[in-house]
């Protein structure tokens, strides 16, 4: 299906930090907003998803994983594509094919470090490297506490490169009633950054 049939194409990477719920909820919201999503999952992310959520991911391979997320979030045919960590021929691996926006949610400390130094050892790191070199939108959602000096230095370095650091730090002025409300606060901020309409959280002054 042609890219023009979607509101936006977003590369979404989920890595091995705690907070898989943020990434899965963002995936759900992007698909519901009729965006095309190129999904990247680190090996550690799969472990965290199995540990923190009710998702029981298939173990067979990337194709089965893609079909699992298609069914779970009722994606249109061709709307969601999952690429493996060594899929160097995927569009996200090249500046000529990558999406205008990439979100890493959550972003582990190791992922922050690898991107900050340009390691590109796997597809998540390479896709982020492409976003930086092409001056495209890159949003990283760290979920760690406390931050070490290494974490802070890497976040500062990435910010100076043009990335946006949006920590998974939900606010409370909307009077959350559940964990889902806290997750939606962060996802709403991400949707706002991406320029995608969302109804999860009213903007300040609209309450």
Order of alpha helices (4+ residues) and beta strands (2+ residues): beta-alpha-beta-alpha-alpha-beta-beta-alpha-alpha-beta-alpha-beta-alpha
